[in-house]
Amino acid sequence: MLVSSHFMITITVISYFYRSGAEDTRPLSWRVDVDSIAVAGCQEVTLATCTVISEKTAARVSWRLGSLSDSLKPSSNNVQHLDGIFTVSSSLIAVPTVQMNQQLVQCVITHDTRKAEIEIDHRIKVHYPPQLVTVTPFNDPSYAEVFQCEADANPPATDFTWHSSKHVTIPNDAIEIKGNKLYFLKLSSDLNGVYFCNASNMYGAGVGSLFWHQVE
């Protein structure tokens, strides 16, 4: 079962602009909000919202999406308040995928008071269960051989369990387990077989394997 959690990240910048050498007290402010955790494979969600607040005239907000241009759908909302304040926001909407995680996008803001565009970098964050689980050698001269289990997951896998294809209970007098590592205390053909690592986080689990063979 995939669990959806909620949180908020807000980055706010307030910029005062100048005219004829005197400071104008009307600020131009902008922020990027992330108000919920995006989980891969769930329903369509808002991945990020870029908001600009200004006076007199409304700002223009757009996105540079790079490789995600075909996957993300911008949705804009403009509000003019009675006190002359304009609030312009643009949200990125999509069904989250694993491939979107850590992809860089840019919110681009233009306004009459600024000569240059304002660019705000933002990395998309998507949570997902372990995808690829691998078991690889790990260097530790204190033991005969050591293998490490690693998983592509966000957040990282925190729970690791091991078992053998021979249905031998491990750990035992020849094999130790410490978290995501499997320690062989001796090299013996009696230990030949396939060893499985089950890696999991709050969203699910994945399995990796090691074929271990020792020739006498």
Accessible surface in RSA format (square Angstrom, percent):
REM  Atomic radii and reference values for relative SASA: ProtOr
REM  Chains: A
REM  Algorithm: Lee & Richards
REM  Probe-radius: 1.40
REM  Slices: 20
REM RES _ NUM      All-atoms   Total-Side   Main-Chain    Non-polar    All polar
REM                ABS   REL    ABS   REL    ABS   REL    ABS   REL    ABS   REL
RES MET A   1   207.51 107.5 139.40  92.3  68.11 162.2 117.94 100.3  89.57 118.7
RES LEU A   2    72.38  40.3  48.05  34.4  24.33  61.2  48.07  33.8  24.32  65.4
RES VAL A   3    69.02  45.4  66.00  59.7   3.03   7.3  69.02  60.0   0.00   0.0
RES SER A   4    63.11  53.3  40.04  53.4  23.08  53.2  28.41  60.5  34.71  48.6
RES SER A   5    34.98  29.6  28.97  38.7   6.01  13.8  22.93  48.8  12.05  16.9
RES HIS A   6   143.70  78.5 113.24  78.7  30.46  77.9  83.12  85.7  60.57  70.5
RES PHE A   7    74.55  37.3  61.03  37.8  13.52  35.2  73.87  44.8   0.68   2.0
RES MET A   8   131.07  67.9 101.15  66.9  29.91  71.2  70.73  60.1  60.33  79.9
RES ILE A   9    66.81  38.0  63.68  47.4   3.13   7.5  66.81  48.1   0.00   0.0
RES THR A  10    64.34  45.8  33.65  34.1  30.69  73.1  30.20  40.6  34.14  51.6
RES ILE A  11    97.54  55.5  93.42  69.6   4.12   9.9  96.58  69.5   0.95   2.6
RES THR A  12    77.73  55.3  47.22  47.9  30.51  72.7  38.94  52.3  38.79  58.6
RES VAL A  13    62.65  41.2  59.13  53.5   3.52   8.5  62.65  54.4   0.00   0.0
RES ILE A  14   103.66  59.0  75.97  56.6  27.68  66.7  75.97  54.7  27.68  75.1
RES SER A  15    20.89  17.6  16.10  21.5   4.78  11.0  11.00  23.4   9.89  13.9
RES TYR A  16   104.26  48.7  89.39  50.9  14.87  38.7  50.36  37.8  53.90  66.4
RES PHE A  17    17.82   8.9  14.38   8.9   3.44   8.9  17.82  10.8   0.00   0.0
RES TYR A  18   142.80  66.7 117.11  66.6  25.69  66.9  81.08  60.9  61.72  76.1
RES ARG A  19   137.37  57.7 129.92  66.2   7.45  17.7  56.76  77.6  80.61  48.9
RES SER A  20   125.56 106.1  71.86  95.9  53.70 123.7  54.12 115.3  71.44 100.1
RES GLY A  21    80.00  98.7   0.00   N/A  80.00  98.7  40.58 111.3  39.42  88.3
RES ALA A  22    63.10  58.0  55.66  85.9   7.44  16.9  61.82  87.1   1.28   3.4
RES GLU A  23   101.57  58.3  76.00  57.5  25.56  60.9  21.61  41.8  79.95  65.3
RES ASP A  24    23.45  16.4  16.49  16.4   6.96  16.5  11.25  26.5  12.20  12.2
RES THR A  25   110.19  78.4  96.23  97.6  13.96  33.3  67.13  90.2  43.06  65.1
RES ARG A  26    33.53  14.1  33.31  17.0   0.22   0.5  22.12  30.2  11.40   6.9
RES PRO A  27    45.83  33.4  41.75  38.1   4.07  14.8  41.75  34.5   4.07  25.3
RES LEU A  28     0.38   0.2   0.38   0.3   0.00   0.0   0.38   0.3   0.00   0.0
RES SER A  29    16.24  13.7  15.99  21.3   0.25   0.6   4.69  10.0  11.55  16.2
RES TRP A  30    23.02   9.2  20.88  10.1   2.14   5.0  18.17   9.7   4.85   7.9
RES ARG A  31    70.39  29.6  69.58  35.5   0.82   1.9   6.81   9.3  63.58  38.5
RES VAL A  32     4.26   2.8   2.38   2.2   1.88   4.5   2.38   2.1   1.88   5.1
RES ASP A  33    21.38  15.0  19.87  19.8   1.51   3.6   7.29  17.2  14.08  14.0
RES VAL A  34    16.36  10.8  15.31  13.9   1.05   2.5  16.36  14.2   0.00   0.0
RES ASP A  35    75.00  52.5  64.51  64.2  10.49  24.8  12.78  30.1  62.22  62.1
RES SER A  36    21.59  18.2  19.11  25.5   2.48   5.7   8.72  18.6  12.86  18.0
RES ILE A  37    30.25  17.2  24.18  18.0   6.07  14.6  26.12  18.8   4.13  11.2
RES ALA A  38     5.31   4.9   3.25   5.0   2.06   4.7   3.58   5.0   1.73   4.6
RES VAL A  39     2.49   1.6   0.95   0.9   1.54   3.7   0.95   0.8   1.54   4.2
RES ALA A  40    11.65  10.7   8.04  12.4   3.61   8.2   8.19  11.5   3.46   9.2
RES GLY A  41    64.12  79.1   0.00   N/A  64.12  79.1  31.90  87.5  32.22  72.2
RES CYS A  42    28.87  21.8  18.50  20.6  10.37  24.4  11.50  29.1  17.37  18.7
RES GLN A  43   129.38  72.3 115.93  84.7  13.46  32.0  62.59 133.2  66.79  50.7
RES GLU A  44    92.23  52.9  71.77  54.3  20.46  48.7  19.73  38.2  72.50  59.2
RES VAL A  45    29.16  19.2  22.01  19.9   7.14  17.2  29.16  25.3   0.00   0.0
RES THR A  46    45.39  32.3  38.46  39.0   6.94  16.5  14.44  19.4  30.96  46.8
RES LEU A  47     8.15   4.5   1.18   0.8   6.97  17.5   3.13   2.2   5.02  13.5
RES ALA A  48     0.72   0.7   0.00   0.0   0.72   1.6   0.72   1.0   0.00   0.0
RES THR A  49    27.65  19.7  27.65  28.0   0.00   0.0  17.32  23.3  10.33  15.6
RES CYS A  50     0.00   0.0   0.00   0.0   0.00   0.0   0.00   0.0   0.00   0.0
RES THR A  51     6.44   4.6   5.92   6.0   0.52   1.2   2.40   3.2   4.04   6.1
RES VAL A  52     0.37   0.2   0.00   0.0   0.37   0.9   0.00   0.0   0.37   1.0
RES ILE A  53    57.45  32.7  57.18  42.6   0.27   0.6  57.18  41.2   0.27   0.7
RES SER A  54     2.25   1.9   1.30   1.7   0.95   2.2   1.74   3.7   0.50   0.7
RES GLU A  55    45.95  26.4  41.91  31.7   4.04   9.6   6.37  12.3  39.58  32.3
RES LYS A  56   148.79  72.6 123.80  76.0  24.99  59.5  72.19  65.0  76.60  81.6
RES THR A  57    53.20  37.8  50.93  51.6   2.27   5.4  51.04  68.5   2.17   3.3
RES ALA A  58    33.26  30.6  24.99  38.6   8.27  18.8  24.99  35.2   8.27  21.9
RES ALA A  59     5.38   4.9   0.11   0.2   5.27  12.0   0.11   0.2   5.27  14.0
RES ARG A  60   128.89  54.1 123.31  62.9   5.58  13.3  78.74 107.6  50.15  30.4
RES VAL A  61    22.83  15.0   0.66   0.6  22.17  53.4   1.01   0.9  21.82  59.2
RES SER A  62    62.13  52.5  57.16  76.3   4.97  11.4  43.86  93.4  18.26  25.6
RES TRP A  63    27.90  11.2   1.30   0.6  26.60  62.4   1.35   0.7  26.55  43.1
RES ARG A  64   106.15  44.6  98.94  50.4   7.21  17.2  55.54  75.9  50.61  30.7
RES LEU A  65    18.91  10.5  12.84   9.2   6.07  15.3  12.84   9.0   6.07  16.3
RES GLY A  66    60.05  74.1   0.00   N/A  60.05  74.1  43.40 119.1  16.65  37.3
RES SER A  67    99.51  84.1  57.07  76.2  42.44  97.8  59.58 126.9  39.93  55.9
RES LEU A  68    13.69   7.6  13.69   9.8   0.00   0.0  13.69   9.6   0.00   0.0
RES SER A  69    69.71  58.9  51.06  68.1  18.65  43.0  30.63  65.2  39.08  54.7
RES ASP A  70   144.79 101.4 106.99 106.5  37.80  89.4  37.24  87.6 107.55 107.3
RES SER A  71    55.98  47.3  33.40  44.6  22.58  52.0  13.23  28.2  42.74  59.9
RES LEU A  72     8.88   4.9   0.00   0.0   8.88  22.3   0.63   0.4   8.25  22.2
RES LYS A  73   112.98  55.1 112.24  68.9   0.74   1.8  72.57  65.3  40.42  43.1
RES PRO A  74    69.70  50.8  50.85  46.4  18.85  68.5  51.05  42.2  18.65 115.9
RES SER A  75    52.12  44.0  43.12  57.6   8.99  20.7  14.16  30.1  37.96  53.2
RES SER A  76    80.15  67.7  46.78  62.4  33.36  76.9  28.56  60.8  51.58  72.3
RES ASN A  77    88.58  61.1  84.12  81.3   4.47  10.8  25.34  61.0  63.24  61.1
RES ASN A  78   107.21  73.9  77.91  75.3  29.30  70.5  24.05  57.9  83.16  80.4
RES VAL A  79    59.40  39.1  54.47  49.3   4.92  11.9  58.32  50.7   1.08   2.9
RES GLN A  80   127.75  71.4  97.04  70.9  30.71  73.1  22.25  47.4 105.50  80.0
RES HIS A  81    75.12  41.1  66.15  46.0   8.97  22.9  47.24  48.7  27.87  32.4
RES LEU A  82   195.39 108.8 158.39 113.3  37.01  93.0 162.37 114.0  33.02  88.9
RES ASP A  83   112.33  78.7  73.50  73.2  38.84  91.8  50.26 118.3  62.07  61.9
RES GLY A  84    29.59  36.5   0.00   N/A  29.59  36.5  28.29  77.6   1.30   2.9
RES ILE A  85    37.80  21.5  37.80  28.2   0.00   0.0  37.80  27.2   0.00   0.0
RES PHE A  86    31.52  15.8  31.46  19.5   0.06   0.1  31.46  19.1   0.06   0.2
RES THR A  87    30.47  21.7  30.24  30.7   0.23   0.6  25.18  33.8   5.29   8.0
RES VAL A  88     6.65   4.4   6.65   6.0   0.00   0.0   6.65   5.8   0.00   0.0
RES SER A  89    19.29  16.3  19.13  25.5   0.16   0.4   5.68  12.1  13.61  19.1
RES SER A  90     2.06   1.7   1.92   2.6   0.13   0.3   0.40   0.8   1.66   2.3
RES SER A  91    20.28  17.1  20.28  27.1   0.00   0.0   4.93  10.5  15.35  21.5
RES LEU A  92     0.00   0.0   0.00   0.0   0.00   0.0   0.00   0.0   0.00   0.0
RES ILE A  93    36.15  20.6  35.39  26.4   0.77   1.9  35.39  25.5   0.77   2.1
RES ALA A  94     5.07   4.7   0.48   0.7   4.60  10.5   5.07   7.1   0.00   0.0
RES VAL A  95    73.50  48.4  67.76  61.3   5.74  13.8  67.76  58.9   5.74  15.6
RES PRO A  96     1.04   0.8   0.00   0.0   1.04   3.8   0.00   0.0   1.04   6.5
RES THR A  97    53.36  38.0  50.65  51.3   2.71   6.5  49.23  66.1   4.13   6.2
RES VAL A  98    35.99  23.7  30.13  27.3   5.87  14.1  30.13  26.2   5.87  15.9
RES GLN A  99   137.94  77.1 123.56  90.3  14.39  34.3  70.42 149.9  67.52  51.2
RES MET A 100     7.35   3.8   7.35   4.9   0.00   0.0   7.35   6.2   0.00   0.0
RES ASN A 101    27.04  18.6  16.78  16.2  10.26  24.7   2.43   5.9  24.61  23.8
RES GLN A 102    87.63  49.0  82.83  60.5   4.80  11.4  42.72  90.9  44.91  34.1
RES GLN A 103    65.14  36.4  63.64  46.5   1.50   3.6   4.32   9.2  60.82  46.1
RES LEU A 104    79.80  44.4  62.10  44.4  17.70  44.5  62.10  43.6  17.70  47.6
RES VAL A 105     1.45   1.0   0.00   0.0   1.45   3.5   1.45   1.3   0.00   0.0
RES GLN A 106    39.87  22.3  39.80  29.1   0.07   0.2   7.58  16.1  32.30  24.5
RES CYS A 107     0.00   0.0   0.00   0.0   0.00   0.0   0.00   0.0   0.00   0.0
RES VAL A 108     6.70   4.4   6.00   5.4   0.70   1.7   6.00   5.2   0.70   1.9
RES ILE A 109     0.08   0.0   0.01   0.0   0.07   0.2   0.01   0.0   0.07   0.2
RES THR A 110    38.47  27.4  37.45  38.0   1.02   2.4  34.85  46.8   3.62   5.5
RES HIS A 111     5.73   3.1   1.40   1.0   4.33  11.1   1.40   1.4   4.33   5.0
RES ASP A 112    98.05  68.7  61.48  61.2  36.57  86.5  32.64  76.8  65.41  65.2
RES THR A 113    35.89  25.5   7.77   7.9  28.12  67.0  17.14  23.0  18.75  28.3
RES ARG A 114    81.85  34.4  65.10  33.2  16.75  39.9   8.58  11.7  73.27  44.4
RES LYS A 115   221.69 108.2 174.73 107.2  46.97 111.8 125.76 113.2  95.93 102.2
RES ALA A 116    74.33  68.3  61.62  95.1  12.71  28.9  69.66  98.1   4.66  12.3
RES GLU A 117    86.38  49.6  63.25  47.9  23.12  55.0  22.92  44.3  63.45  51.8
RES ILE A 118    16.87   9.6  13.33   9.9   3.54   8.5  16.87  12.2   0.00   0.0
RES GLU A 119    92.40  53.0  62.35  47.2  30.04  71.5  12.36  23.9  80.03  65.3
RES ILE A 120    24.33  13.8  21.39  15.9   2.94   7.1  24.33  17.5   0.00   0.0
RES ASP A 121    89.71  62.8  66.60  66.3  23.11  54.6  23.36  55.0  66.35  66.2
RES HIS A 122    23.35  12.8  17.72  12.3   5.63  14.4  13.41  13.8   9.94  11.6
RES ARG A 123   110.79  46.5 106.65  54.4   4.14   9.9  26.67  36.5  84.12  51.0
RES ILE A 124     0.73   0.4   0.44   0.3   0.29   0.7   0.73   0.5   0.00   0.0
RES LYS A 125   100.30  48.9  87.80  53.9  12.50  29.8  62.91  56.6  37.39  39.8
RES VAL A 126     0.00   0.0   0.00   0.0   0.00   0.0   0.00   0.0   0.00   0.0
RES HIS A 127    37.66  20.6  37.66  26.2   0.00   0.0  16.47  17.0  21.20  24.7
RES TYR A 128    13.18   6.2  13.18   7.5   0.00   0.0   0.00   0.0  13.18  16.3
RES PRO A 129    29.60  21.6  29.60  27.0   0.00   0.0  29.60  24.4   0.00   0.0
RES PRO A 130     9.13   6.7   0.00   0.0   9.13  33.2   0.00   0.0   9.13  56.7
RES GLN A 131    87.11  48.7  57.61  42.1  29.50  70.2  20.52  43.7  66.59  50.5
RES LEU A 132   123.44  68.7 117.67  84.2   5.76  14.5 120.44  84.6   3.00   8.1
RES VAL A 133    13.17   8.7   0.43   0.4  12.74  30.7   0.43   0.4  12.74  34.6
RES THR A 134    51.32  36.5  47.49  48.1   3.83   9.1  40.62  54.6  10.70  16.2
RES VAL A 135    20.48  13.5   0.00   0.0  20.48  49.3   0.00   0.0  20.48  55.5
RES THR A 136    55.32  39.3  55.18  55.9   0.14   0.3  48.37  65.0   6.95  10.5
RES PRO A 137   110.75  80.7  89.83  81.9  20.92  76.1  90.08  74.4  20.67 128.5
RES PHE A 138    77.38  38.7  67.15  41.6  10.23  26.6  70.82  42.9   6.56  18.8
RES ASN A 139   137.21  94.6 111.12 107.4  26.09  62.8  41.22  99.2  95.99  92.8
RES ASP A 140    39.17  27.4  30.77  30.6   8.40  19.9   5.43  12.8  33.74  33.7
RES PRO A 141   126.21  92.0  89.32  81.4  36.88 134.1 100.48  83.0  25.72 159.9
RES SER A 142    95.14  80.4  55.39  73.9  39.75  91.6  32.91  70.1  62.23  87.2
RES TYR A 143    51.10  23.9  35.83  20.4  15.27  39.7  25.62  19.3  25.48  31.4
RES ALA A 144    46.12  42.4  10.23  15.8  35.89  81.6  23.08  32.5  23.04  61.0
RES GLU A 145    60.19  34.6  54.42  41.2   5.77  13.7  24.42  47.2  35.77  29.2
RES VAL A 146     5.47   3.6   0.43   0.4   5.04  12.2   0.43   0.4   5.04  13.7
RES PHE A 147    19.47   9.7  19.47  12.1   0.00   0.0  19.47  11.8   0.00   0.0
RES GLN A 148    30.44  17.0  30.41  22.2   0.04   0.1   0.69   1.5  29.75  22.6
RES CYS A 149     0.17   0.1   0.00   0.0   0.17   0.4   0.00   0.0   0.17   0.2
RES GLU A 150    86.86  49.9  83.38  63.1   3.49   8.3  26.24  50.7  60.62  49.5
RES ALA A 151    27.49  25.3   0.10   0.2  27.39  62.3   2.82   4.0  24.67  65.4
RES ASP A 152    67.79  47.5  58.33  58.1   9.46  22.4  26.52  62.4  41.27  41.2
RES ALA A 153    14.22  13.1   0.00   0.0  14.22  32.3   0.00   0.0  14.22  37.7
RES ASN A 154    31.50  21.7  31.50  30.4   0.00   0.0   3.51   8.4  28.00  27.1
RES PRO A 155    39.50  28.8  39.37  35.9   0.13   0.5  39.50  32.6   0.00   0.0
RES PRO A 156    96.01  70.0  95.09  86.7   0.92   3.3  95.75  79.1   0.25   1.6
RES ALA A 157    14.94  13.7   1.44   2.2  13.50  30.7   1.44   2.0  13.50  35.8
RES THR A 158   118.58  84.3  86.51  87.7  32.07  76.4  69.36  93.2  49.22  74.4
RES ASP A 159    79.67  55.8  77.99  77.6   1.68   4.0  22.65  53.3  57.01  56.9
RES PHE A 160    40.61  20.3  22.25  13.8  18.36  47.8  22.30  13.5  18.31  52.4
RES THR A 161    72.26  51.4  68.44  69.4   3.82   9.1  61.43  82.5  10.84  16.4
RES TRP A 162    17.92   7.2   0.00   0.0  17.92  42.1   0.19   0.1  17.73  28.8
RES HIS A 163    95.08  52.0  94.05  65.4   1.02   2.6  67.75  69.8  27.33  31.8
RES SER A 164     5.47   4.6   1.95   2.6   3.51   8.1   0.51   1.1   4.96   7.0
RES SER A 165    50.24  42.5  28.12  37.5  22.12  51.0  27.61  58.8  22.63  31.7
RES LYS A 166    93.92  45.8  69.61  42.7  24.31  57.9  60.94  54.9  32.98  35.1
RES HIS A 167   173.31  94.7 139.05  96.6  34.27  87.7 101.30 104.4  72.01  83.8
RES VAL A 168    72.45  47.7  63.35  57.3   9.10  21.9  67.49  58.6   4.96  13.4
RES THR A 169   113.05  80.4 100.16 101.5  12.89  30.7  71.93  96.6  41.12  62.2
RES ILE A 170    19.59  11.1   2.09   1.6  17.51  42.2   2.09   1.5  17.51  47.5
RES PRO A 171    80.56  58.7  66.39  60.5  14.17  51.5  66.74  55.1  13.82  85.9
RES ASN A 172    49.13  33.9  27.29  26.4  21.85  52.6  35.45  85.3  13.69  13.2
RES ASP A 173   131.03  91.8  98.67  98.2  32.36  76.5  51.89 122.1  79.14  78.9
RES ALA A 174     3.42   3.1   3.42   5.3   0.00   0.0   3.42   4.8   0.00   0.0
RES ILE A 175     1.62   0.9   1.62   1.2   0.00   0.0   1.62   1.2   0.00   0.0
RES GLU A 176    57.02  32.7  56.89  43.0   0.13   0.3  19.23  37.2  37.79  30.9
RES ILE A 177    46.13  26.3  24.09  17.9  22.05  53.1  24.09  17.3  22.05  59.8
RES LYS A 178   111.05  54.2  98.15  60.2  12.89  30.7  69.82  62.8  41.22  43.9
RES GLY A 179    51.25  63.2   0.00   N/A  51.25  63.2  38.05 104.4  13.20  29.6
RES ASN A 180    33.30  23.0  31.62  30.6   1.68   4.1   2.76   6.6  30.55  29.5
RES LYS A 181    39.69  19.4  39.69  24.4   0.00   0.0  10.06   9.1  29.63  31.6
RES LEU A 182     0.00   0.0   0.00   0.0   0.00   0.0   0.00   0.0   0.00   0.0
RES TYR A 183    16.62   7.8  16.62   9.5   0.00   0.0   0.71   0.5  15.91  19.6
RES PHE A 184     0.00   0.0   0.00   0.0   0.00   0.0   0.00   0.0   0.00   0.0
RES LEU A 185    69.09  38.5  42.63  30.5  26.46  66.5  44.10  31.0  24.99  67.2
RES LYS A 186   104.68  51.1 100.39  61.6   4.28  10.2  56.30  50.7  48.38  51.5
RES LEU A 187    82.64  46.0  53.73  38.4  28.91  72.7  53.73  37.7  28.91  77.8
RES SER A 188    17.97  15.2  17.21  23.0   0.75   1.7  10.67  22.7   7.30  10.2
RES SER A 189    33.40  28.2  26.42  35.3   6.98  16.1  13.39  28.5  20.01  28.0
RES ASP A 190   112.94  79.1  94.27  93.8  18.67  44.2  29.18  68.7  83.76  83.5
RES LEU A 191    19.77  11.0  18.34  13.1   1.42   3.6  19.77  13.9   0.00   0.0
RES ASN A 192    24.23  16.7  23.71  22.9   0.52   1.3  14.49  34.9   9.73   9.4
RES GLY A 193    12.43  15.3   0.00   N/A  12.43  15.3  12.05  33.1   0.38   0.9
RES VAL A 194    40.70  26.8  40.70  36.8   0.00   0.0  40.70  35.4   0.00   0.0
RES TYR A 195     6.02   2.8   6.02   3.4   0.00   0.0   0.72   0.5   5.29   6.5
RES PHE A 196    58.05  29.0  58.05  36.0   0.00   0.0  58.05  35.2   0.00   0.0
RES CYS A 197     0.00   0.0   0.00   0.0   0.00   0.0   0.00   0.0   0.00   0.0
RES ASN A 198    45.93  31.7  45.40  43.9   0.53   1.3   5.99  14.4  39.94  38.6
RES ALA A 199     0.00   0.0   0.00   0.0   0.00   0.0   0.00   0.0   0.00   0.0
RES SER A 200    21.69  18.3  21.39  28.5   0.30   0.7  11.37  24.2  10.32  14.5
RES ASN A 201    18.23  12.6   1.75   1.7  16.48  39.7   6.86  16.5  11.37  11.0
RES MET A 202   105.34  54.6  73.15  48.4  32.18  76.6  66.40  56.5  38.94  51.6
RES TYR A 203     5.42   2.5   0.02   0.0   5.40  14.1   0.96   0.7   4.47   5.5
RES GLY A 204    30.33  37.4   0.00   N/A  30.33  37.4  28.98  79.5   1.35   3.0
RES ALA A 205    58.20  53.5  27.01  41.7  31.19  71.0  27.30  38.4  30.90  81.8
RES GLY A 206    11.69  14.4   0.00   N/A  11.69  14.4  11.69  32.1   0.00   0.0
RES VAL A 207    88.29  58.1  57.84  52.4  30.45  73.4  57.84  50.3  30.45  82.6
RES GLY A 208     4.76   5.9   0.00   N/A   4.76   5.9   4.76  13.1   0.00   0.0
RES SER A 209    65.18  55.1  43.04  57.4  22.14  51.0   6.01  12.8  59.17  82.9
RES LEU A 210    20.19  11.2  17.79  12.7   2.40   6.0  20.19  14.2   0.00   0.0
RES PHE A 211   144.24  72.2 119.69  74.1  24.54  63.9 119.69  72.6  24.54  70.2
RES TRP A 212    10.60   4.3   9.23   4.5   1.37   3.2   7.66   4.1   2.94   4.8
RES HIS A 213   110.90  60.6  81.61  56.7  29.29  74.9  59.05  60.9  51.85  60.3
RES GLN A 214    48.07  26.9  46.02  33.6   2.05   4.9   2.42   5.1  45.65  34.6
RES VAL A 215   112.94  74.3  96.12  87.0  16.82  40.5  99.19  86.2  13.75  37.3
RES GLU A 216   156.32  89.7  98.33  74.4  57.99 138.1  80.54 155.8  75.78  61.9
END  Absolute sums over single chains surface
CHAIN  1 A    12020.0       9299.5       2720.4       6695.7       5324.3
END  Absolute sums over all chains
TOTAL         12020.0       9299.5       2720.4       6695.7       5324.3
